[in-house]
Amino acid sequence: MQTAMEYIVANGIESDKKYPYTARDGTCKFNKESVIAHASAVKCYEGVSNAQLQTYLTTVGPLSIAVDADTFQMYDSGVLNCTGSQLDHGVLLVGYTADTWIIKNSWGKNWGEAGFVRVQNKAGHNCAVGAYVVTAKLG
């Protein structure tokens, strides 16, 4: 995730409409003429607490995070209770409730709850949410 953010700092990013995610291996089709934004100030955090994540979400916005996605494979709805801690997937943390994290996955709208998963925010049961967070400033 850090490498992806650094690429955006160096080159910019296209919109999802211009460069949609395909979930397939292939060659990069980046077009600098279609860049809609640049980023700067990439920062990585490890071991971020629930309180810190909630503050970041309300002051910074959605956060790129790494999670243990082992239990994501069979998820279709509800609140996921995930005890794994092997970081193996990058997702977007977009919100929270009193007891859950709301995460946008990249596997399309036919997966989970229209492309989203709700995960417990209880330590040890949250798919390692907060273990690794990457942010960047747009502009």
N, C-alpha and C positions, 0 to 999 in steps of 0.2 A: 504494500500500500504506500509506503514511503517513496518507493521508486516511481510509482504512478503519479504521486503528487509532485515529485521533482520534475517529471516529464512535463506536467502541466505548467510548472513554473517556467521551464525553458521554452516550451512551444505553444502553450495555450490549450484550450479545449473547445471541441465542437459540441453542438447541441445533440441531444439524443435523437432528434428528428434527422439531422444530417449524418450522424454516425451511430446508428442503432446497435445495441448489444445483440449479438447473434448466438452466443453460447457455443461457438464453434472455433476450433483452431484455424488460424489463417494468417495472412500477412497484413501488416498495418496499412490502412487506407487513409491515413491522416491527410487532410487537405488544409494547409495553412490559410487558404482564402476563406474558409468557413469558420474560423476561430471566433467564438463569441465572448470569451473571457480568458484572463490570465490569473495566475495565483502567485502568491509570494509568502514568505515567512512560514515554511513548513515546520511543524512541531510534532514531535512524537512523545507520548506519555505512556508510562507503564504503571499498573497497579492503581488505577483511578477509582476512588470511592464512589458509592452511589450518590452521595451528596454533591460531589464534584461533577459527576456526569450530569446530574439534574441542573446544576448551575450552568455548565457549558451549553447544554441544550437550550436553555432559556436566554442565554446571553450571546452565544456564538451561532447556534443553529445546529442542523444535523451534523453528526460526527461519523467519520470513517472509523470502524472498529474491526478488530479481528475476533473471531469466536470459534468455539469448538462446534462444528456443524454436523457432527456424527448423527445426532438425532434429527436433524433437519430433513434427512432423506425421506422419511415416512410421515412428516408433519402435514396435516391438512387443515386443522383448526384447533382453537382452544389455547390454553396457556401451557407452554412447554416447560417441563421440569428437567433440566439438563445438568448432569453432574460432571460432565467431561471438562477437561482443561487443556486439551491439545489444540492449540490455535491452528486452524487449517482453512479458514475461509474469511474473506473480507466482505463486510456488509455495511449498511448505513443505519445508524441509530437515529431514529427520527422523533421519538417521544417516549412518554412514560405515564403510568397511572400510579396509584398508591402502592401497588404490588407487582407491576409488570413493566418490562421494557418493550417498546414497539420498534420493530426492526424491519427495514425494507431489504429484501433479498434481490438478487439479480437473476433469478430463475424464471421470471415471467409472471404474468397475472394468473396463470392457471395453477400455480403452485401456492400452497398455504392459503392464507386469507387474502386473495387478490394480490399476491406477491409479497405479503407481509407475514411476519410471525410475531406472536406475543410470547415473551420469555419471562419467567419469574425473576424478580430482582433480589432474591434472597441469596446471599453468598453461598457458593458451593452448589447452587441449583440454577445458575443463570448462564450456562454455556460459556463461562469465562468473560462475560461482558465486563469491560473496564480493564482487562488485563493489558490491552494494547490499543491505543487510540492515536489517530493521526489527524491533525487539523492543518488547514492552510487558509491564508487570508486572500480573498478575491480582490483583484484590482491591479 
